[in-house]
Amino acid sequence: MKWVNWLKEKRVSRRDLLKISAVGTLMTGANAWNSMQAQTPAVAGAHPVSHSEDVFGVMGKVDYQQNGFDPNDILQDFDYGTVSQLENGQTLREYNIVAIDKEIEIAPGIFFPAWTYNGRVPGPTIRCTEGDLIRITFTNGGEHPHTIHFHGIHSAAMDGVPGAGDGMIHPGQTTVYEFSAAPYGCHLYHCHAIPLKRHIHKGLYGAFIIDPDPNRYTGEEQQIARTRHHESPENAEFNEMVMVMNGFDTNIDGGNEIYAVNSIGFCYQQDPIPVSKNQKQRLYLINVTEFDAINSFHLHANFFDYYDHGTTLTPTLKTVDTIMQCQGQRGILEFSFENFEDGMYMFHAHQSEFAELGWMGMFNVS
């Protein structure tokens, strides 16, 4: 029996999983069953969260090749689309997105029946420049009606919600979303089909980044805009990363059992993110966690400047080490490890339960 069917039958809660993790050993088959009967519920065949006195994490590793996506790549695999110029001089960027039903591994031995954009969770990171014409051809290859709703400015017909424009895109159907990108900032897109919480929670979301156009600004603002624009030499001063905070309800009880950034619990704990002291860091942070009102990001031993929604060229918060976001909220974090000692610097949600269930990582500074 697959573990997920066992979960549905036994209704194991996330706190039960925390109890399981205290055991600190991998239990399968009869041993897992006997342990469950005698002590606490266990997930047959799953690799439990480790809670020894000196380490967080999981036993084993997720098979990224089988998943079809690697969260280490998702950090920086910006999709700039197929680029061309219109007769009026406007840049056209064209993208193809397909909704696909697909089982993914979200922690070692723990699988989730996801709904995906282009076979991954989160979907591709769409990146462009303000004023570009964006054209997204969306095909629904799943078994349920879906849409794409983009956070940004566009016409009602392009809103990707039931009752506006094409509304629901049924299995086998294709539609085209087209609009001029505005405003600049760190945004997102997601399915807006009903029930909304199910379509988002199942994995239909992704990052949508609009760079400021330096030619629209002057003076100091223009210099800052150049650092944010992917085609400007000044952009190379920053190591840019995308992190989408999410969670997964594995037993259909309306609460998450696994938390992560970019979908894989403890990924960046197992594979710390290499960071150079000679380069500034820019992190595009987006919260799409369902079933929890707030998620957060905390950086150890350092502080950052925060740009709420990324829609300003100057920070909305300065010198903070923790930021909270409700679902759909996002922002840009900028920080540096210049003159720091080499070593591992932790980041995680500052809801302790989220961290213990997967939302934990490290920057490897050198």
C-alpha positions as CSV (number, residue, x, y, z in Angstrom):
1,M,0.0,0.0,0.0
2,K,1.4,3.4,-0.9
3,W,2.0,5.6,2.1
4,V,-0.4,8.3,0.9
5,N,-3.4,5.8,1.0
6,W,-2.3,4.8,4.5
7,L,-2.3,8.5,5.5
8,K,-5.8,9.0,4.2
9,E,-7.0,6.0,6.1
10,K,-5.2,6.8,9.4
11,R,-5.6,10.6,9.2
12,V,-2.0,11.3,10.4
13,S,-1.6,14.9,11.5
14,R,1.5,17.1,11.1
15,R,2.0,16.9,14.8
16,D,1.9,13.1,14.5
17,L,4.7,13.5,12.0
18,L,6.7,15.6,14.4
19,K,6.3,12.8,16.9
20,I,7.4,10.3,14.3
21,S,10.5,12.3,13.5
22,A,11.7,12.1,17.1
23,V,12.4,8.4,16.6
24,G,15.2,9.4,14.2
25,T,15.2,6.1,12.3
26,L,13.7,4.9,9.0
27,M,10.9,2.4,9.7
28,T,9.3,0.3,7.1
29,G,6.9,-2.6,6.8
30,A,6.1,-4.5,10.0
31,N,8.5,-2.5,12.1
32,A,6.7,0.7,11.2
33,W,3.4,-0.8,12.0
34,N,4.5,-2.3,15.3
35,S,6.0,1.0,16.3
36,M,2.9,2.9,15.4
37,Q,0.8,0.5,17.5
38,A,3.1,0.7,20.5
39,Q,4.2,4.3,20.4
40,T,3.1,6.9,17.8
41,P,1.7,6.9,14.3
42,A,4.2,6.3,11.5
43,V,4.2,6.6,7.8
44,A,5.1,3.2,6.2
45,G,7.9,3.5,3.8
46,A,8.6,7.2,4.4
47,H,11.8,8.8,5.5
48,P,10.9,10.6,8.8
49,V,12.1,14.1,9.7
50,S,15.2,13.9,11.9
51,H,15.1,15.6,15.2
52,S,18.3,14.6,16.9
53,E,19.8,17.1,19.3
54,D,22.1,18.7,16.8
55,V,20.5,18.5,13.3
56,F,17.3,19.1,11.4
57,G,16.6,17.3,8.2
58,V,15.5,14.1,6.5
59,M,17.1,10.7,5.7
60,G,17.7,10.1,2.0
61,K,17.3,12.5,-0.9
62,V,14.5,13.3,-3.4
63,D,15.0,12.0,-6.9
64,Y,15.0,15.3,-8.8
65,Q,15.4,13.5,-12.2
66,Q,12.2,11.5,-11.6
67,N,10.4,14.7,-10.5
68,G,11.4,16.4,-13.7
69,F,12.7,19.5,-11.9
70,D,15.5,20.5,-9.5
71,P,14.9,23.1,-6.8
72,N,18.5,24.1,-7.1
73,D,17.9,25.1,-10.7
74,I,14.6,26.8,-9.8
75,L,16.5,29.4,-7.8
76,Q,17.8,31.0,-11.0
77,D,16.2,29.5,-14.1
78,F,14.4,32.7,-15.3
79,D,12.3,32.2,-18.4
80,Y,12.6,35.3,-20.7
81,G,10.3,33.8,-23.3
82,T,10.7,33.9,-27.1
83,V,11.7,37.5,-27.8
84,S,10.8,39.6,-30.9
85,Q,10.1,43.2,-31.8
86,L,6.7,44.5,-32.9
87,E,6.4,47.2,-35.6
88,N,5.8,49.9,-33.0
89,G,9.1,49.0,-31.3
90,Q,7.5,47.2,-28.3
91,T,9.2,44.1,-27.2
92,L,7.1,40.9,-27.5
93,R,7.7,38.0,-25.2
94,E,5.9,34.7,-25.9
95,Y,5.5,31.8,-23.5
96,N,3.8,28.4,-23.6
97,I,2.4,27.0,-20.4
98,V,0.6,23.6,-20.1
99,A,-1.3,22.4,-17.0
100,I,-0.3,18.8,-16.2
101,D,-1.4,16.4,-13.5
102,K,1.7,14.8,-12.0
103,E,2.9,13.0,-8.9
104,I,5.9,14.7,-7.3
105,E,8.2,13.7,-4.5
106,I,8.3,16.5,-1.9
107,A,10.5,14.9,0.7
108,P,12.4,11.6,0.6
109,G,9.7,8.8,0.2
110,I,6.8,11.3,0.4
111,F,4.8,11.8,-2.8
112,F,2.1,14.3,-3.6
113,P,-0.5,14.2,-6.5
114,A,0.2,17.7,-7.8
115,W,-1.3,19.8,-10.5
116,T,1.5,21.6,-12.3
117,Y,2.4,24.3,-14.8
118,N,4.9,22.7,-17.3
119,G,5.4,19.7,-15.0
120,R,7.0,21.5,-12.1
121,V,6.1,23.2,-8.8
122,P,6.4,26.1,-8.7
123,G,5.8,26.7,-12.4
124,P,8.4,28.5,-14.7
125,T,9.7,31.9,-13.4
126,I,8.4,34.3,-16.0
127,R,10.7,37.4,-16.3
128,C,10.3,40.5,-18.5
129,T,10.7,44.3,-18.6
130,E,8.0,46.8,-17.8
131,G,6.2,47.8,-21.0
132,D,6.9,44.5,-22.8
133,L,3.9,42.8,-24.4
134,I,3.4,39.5,-22.7
135,R,1.7,36.7,-24.7
136,I,1.1,33.4,-22.9
137,T,-0.5,30.5,-24.7
138,F,-2.1,28.3,-22.1
139,T,-3.2,24.7,-22.7
140,N,-5.0,22.7,-20.1
141,G,-3.6,19.2,-20.2
142,G,-5.1,18.2,-16.9
143,E,-8.3,16.6,-15.8
144,H,-9.9,19.6,-14.2
145,P,-10.8,23.2,-15.4
146,H,-7.9,25.6,-14.8
147,T,-6.9,29.2,-15.5
148,I,-3.9,31.5,-15.1
149,H,-4.4,34.7,-13.1
150,F,-1.4,37.1,-13.2
151,H,-0.8,39.6,-10.4
152,G,-0.3,42.9,-12.2
153,I,-2.1,45.4,-14.3
154,H,-4.2,44.1,-17.3
155,S,-7.7,44.2,-18.8
156,A,-10.6,42.4,-17.2
157,A,-10.7,40.0,-20.1
158,M,-7.1,38.9,-19.3
159,D,-7.8,38.3,-15.6
160,G,-8.0,34.5,-15.7
161,V,-11.0,34.3,-13.4
162,P,-14.4,32.7,-13.9
163,G,-16.9,35.3,-15.2
164,A,-14.2,37.4,-17.0
165,G,-12.9,36.9,-20.5
166,D,-12.4,33.2,-21.3
167,G,-12.8,32.3,-17.7
168,M,-12.4,28.5,-17.1
169,I,-10.2,26.6,-19.5
170,H,-11.5,23.1,-19.7
171,P,-9.4,20.0,-20.3
172,G,-8.0,20.0,-23.8
173,Q,-8.7,23.7,-24.4
174,T,-6.2,26.4,-25.2
175,T,-6.4,30.2,-24.6
176,V,-4.1,33.1,-24.9
177,Y,-3.4,35.8,-22.3
178,E,-1.9,39.0,-23.6
179,F,-1.1,42.3,-21.8
180,S,1.7,44.9,-21.4
181,A,3.8,44.2,-18.3
182,A,3.2,46.6,-15.4
183,P,4.1,47.6,-12.8
184,Y,7.7,46.5,-12.2
185,G,8.1,44.3,-9.2
186,C,8.1,40.8,-7.8
187,H,4.8,39.2,-8.7
188,L,3.2,35.8,-9.1
189,Y,0.7,33.9,-11.2
190,H,-1.7,31.1,-10.2
191,C,-4.8,29.2,-11.1
192,H,-8.0,31.0,-10.1
193,A,-10.4,28.1,-10.7
194,I,-12.9,27.1,-8.0
195,P,-12.3,25.8,-5.3
196,L,-9.5,28.3,-5.3
197,K,-7.7,26.9,-2.3
198,R,-7.5,23.4,-3.9
199,H,-6.1,24.6,-7.2
200,I,-3.4,26.8,-5.5
201,H,-2.5,24.2,-2.9
202,K,-2.1,21.4,-5.6
203,G,0.7,23.4,-7.2
204,L,-0.6,25.7,-9.8
205,Y,1.5,28.9,-9.2
206,G,4.8,30.5,-10.2
207,A,6.9,33.6,-10.0
208,F,6.3,36.6,-12.3
209,I,9.1,39.2,-12.3
210,I,8.9,42.5,-14.1
211,D,12.2,44.4,-14.2
212,P,12.1,48.2,-14.2
213,D,13.0,49.8,-17.5
214,P,16.1,52.0,-16.8
215,N,15.2,54.3,-19.7
216,R,12.1,55.5,-17.8
217,Y,14.1,56.9,-14.9
218,T,16.8,59.4,-14.3
219,G,19.6,60.0,-11.8
220,E,19.9,57.6,-8.8
221,E,16.6,55.8,-9.7
222,Q,18.0,55.0,-13.1
223,Q,21.2,53.5,-11.5
224,I,19.1,51.3,-9.2
225,A,16.8,50.3,-12.0
226,R,19.9,49.1,-14.0
227,T,20.8,46.8,-11.1
228,R,17.3,45.3,-11.3
229,H,17.3,44.9,-15.1
230,H,18.5,41.5,-16.4
231,E,20.1,43.0,-19.5
232,S,22.1,45.7,-17.7
233,P,25.8,45.1,-16.8
234,E,25.1,46.5,-13.3
235,N,22.7,43.5,-12.7
236,A,25.8,41.3,-12.5
237,E,26.6,42.9,-9.2
238,F,23.8,40.8,-7.7
239,N,23.4,37.1,-7.2
240,E,19.6,36.8,-7.9
241,M,17.5,33.9,-6.5
242,V,13.8,33.0,-6.5
243,M,12.2,31.3,-3.5
244,V,8.5,30.4,-3.5
245,M,7.3,29.5,0.0
246,N,4.7,26.6,-0.1
247,G,3.2,23.7,1.8
248,F,1.6,20.4,1.1
249,D,-1.4,18.7,2.8
250,T,-0.5,15.0,2.4
251,N,-3.5,13.6,4.3
252,I,-6.3,15.9,3.1
253,D,-7.1,17.2,6.6
254,G,-6.9,20.9,5.6
255,G,-3.4,21.4,7.2
256,N,0.1,21.1,5.8
257,E,2.4,18.2,6.7
258,I,5.4,19.4,4.7
259,Y,6.6,23.0,4.3
260,A,9.3,24.1,1.9
261,V,10.7,26.8,-0.4
262,N,10.5,25.7,-4.1
263,S,8.6,22.5,-3.0
264,I,11.2,20.1,-1.6
265,G,11.4,19.9,2.2
266,F,15.0,20.6,3.6
267,C,16.4,20.8,0.0
268,Y,18.7,23.7,0.8
269,Q,19.6,22.2,4.1
270,Q,20.9,19.1,2.3
271,D,22.4,21.2,-0.6
272,P,23.4,24.6,0.8
273,I,23.2,27.5,-1.6
274,P,26.7,28.7,-2.6
275,V,27.1,32.4,-2.0
276,S,30.1,34.6,-2.7
277,K,31.2,37.3,-0.3
278,N,32.1,39.4,-3.3
279,Q,28.6,39.6,-4.7
280,K,25.4,41.2,-3.3
281,Q,22.4,39.0,-2.8
282,R,18.9,39.7,-4.2
283,L,16.1,37.3,-3.2
284,Y,12.7,37.3,-4.9
285,L,10.4,35.9,-2.1
286,I,6.8,34.8,-2.7
287,N,4.3,33.2,-0.3
288,V,1.7,30.9,-1.8
289,T,1.3,28.7,1.3
290,E,-2.3,27.5,1.7
291,F,-4.1,26.7,5.0
292,D,-1.8,29.0,7.0
293,A,-2.5,32.7,7.4
294,I,1.2,33.8,7.5
295,N,4.6,32.5,6.4
296,S,7.9,34.1,7.1
297,F,11.6,34.3,6.2
298,H,14.3,34.7,8.8
299,L,18.0,35.1,8.0
300,H,20.6,34.1,10.6
301,A,23.5,36.3,11.6
302,N,22.7,39.0,9.1
303,F,20.1,41.6,8.1
304,F,18.5,42.7,4.8
305,D,16.6,45.5,3.2
306,Y,13.1,44.6,2.0
307,Y,11.1,46.0,-0.9
308,D,7.4,45.1,-0.4
309,H,6.0,43.7,-3.7
310,G,9.2,44.9,-5.3
311,T,7.3,48.0,-6.7
312,T,9.7,50.6,-5.3
313,L,13.3,51.4,-6.1
314,T,14.1,52.2,-2.4
315,P,13.5,49.8,0.5
316,T,10.2,49.8,2.3
317,L,12.0,48.3,5.3
318,K,15.7,48.6,6.2
319,T,17.9,46.4,8.3
320,V,15.5,43.6,9.3
321,D,16.2,39.9,9.7
322,T,12.6,38.6,9.6
323,I,9.8,39.3,7.2
324,M,6.2,38.1,7.3
325,Q,4.0,37.5,4.2
326,C,0.4,36.5,3.9
327,Q,-0.6,34.3,1.0
328,G,0.0,36.1,-2.3
329,Q,2.3,38.7,-0.7
330,R,5.8,38.9,-2.1
331,G,8.9,41.1,-2.0
332,I,12.5,41.5,-2.7
333,L,15.3,41.0,-0.1
334,E,18.8,42.5,-0.6
335,F,21.7,41.6,1.6
336,S,25.5,41.0,1.6
337,F,28.0,38.7,3.3
338,E,30.9,41.0,2.5
339,N,33.5,40.9,5.3
340,F,31.7,37.9,7.0
341,E,33.5,34.8,8.0
342,D,33.2,31.8,5.7
343,G,30.6,29.3,6.8
344,M,27.0,28.1,6.8
345,Y,24.4,30.7,7.5
346,M,20.9,29.4,8.1
347,F,17.6,30.8,6.8
348,H,14.1,29.4,7.6
349,A,10.5,30.2,8.5
350,H,10.3,31.7,12.0
351,Q,7.3,29.6,12.6
352,S,9.2,26.8,14.4
353,E,6.8,24.1,13.2
354,F,7.3,25.1,9.6
355,A,11.0,24.9,10.0
356,E,10.9,21.5,11.6
357,L,8.7,20.2,8.8
358,G,10.9,21.2,5.9
359,W,11.2,25.0,5.6
360,M,14.9,25.2,6.4
361,G,18.0,25.9,4.5
362,M,21.6,27.2,4.5
363,F,23.8,29.7,2.6
364,N,27.3,28.4,2.1
365,V,29.3,31.6,2.2
366,S,32.9,31.6,0.9
